[in-house]
Amino acid sequence: MFLIGDAAACAKKTQKTPQGYYNTELMLKLIAKHNSEIGVCGTCMDARGISESELTEGTRRSTLEQLTDWTVWADKVLTF
């Protein structure tokens, strides 16, 4: 999974979401437990003032080069 644009903020740890709202940090941790790689666009992180130390467990700063490699490797690509 590669988080780009505003989705980079989904990987920020210690999220405090209101009752009834989804906590994307918990969802990403669940995905990471299944040996899935989760990259976060480094340029997008910089634009939003997110440092590597603020990323939730199981996610890591990544590059558009990594996104390109994953896209070429994948049989199918989903975007939303």
Secondary structure as the mmCIF struct_conf table of DSSP 4:
data_model
#
loop_
_struct_conf.conf_type_id
_struct_conf.id
_struct_conf.beg_label_comp_id
_struct_conf.beg_label_asym_id
_struct_conf.beg_label_seq_id
_struct_conf.end_label_comp_id
_struct_conf.end_label_asym_id
_struct_conf.end_label_seq_id
STRN STRN1 PHE A 2 LEU A 3
HELX_RH_3T_P HELX_RH_3T_P1 GLY A 5 ALA A 11
STRN STRN2 LYS A 12 LYS A 12
BEND BEND1 LYS A 13 THR A 14
HELX_LH_PP_P HELX_LH_PP_P1 THR A 17 PRO A 18
TURN_TY1_P TURN_TY1_P1 GLN A 19 GLY A 20
BEND BEND2 TYR A 21 TYR A 21
HELX_RH_AL_P HELX_RH_AL_P1 THR A 24 ALA A 32
TURN_TY1_P TURN_TY1_P2 LYS A 33 ASN A 35
STRN STRN3 ILE A 38 CYS A 41
HELX_RH_AL_P HELX_RH_AL_P2 GLY A 42 ALA A 47
TURN_TY1_P TURN_TY1_P3 ARG A 48 GLY A 49
HELX_RH_3T_P HELX_RH_3T_P2 GLU A 52 GLU A 54
STRN STRN4 LEU A 55 LEU A 55
HELX_LH_PP_P HELX_LH_PP_P2 THR A 56 THR A 56
TURN_TY1_P TURN_TY1_P4 GLU A 57 GLY A 58
STRN STRN5 THR A 59 SER A 62
HELX_RH_AL_P HELX_RH_AL_P3 LEU A 64 TRP A 73
BEND BEND3 ASP A 75 ASP A 75
#
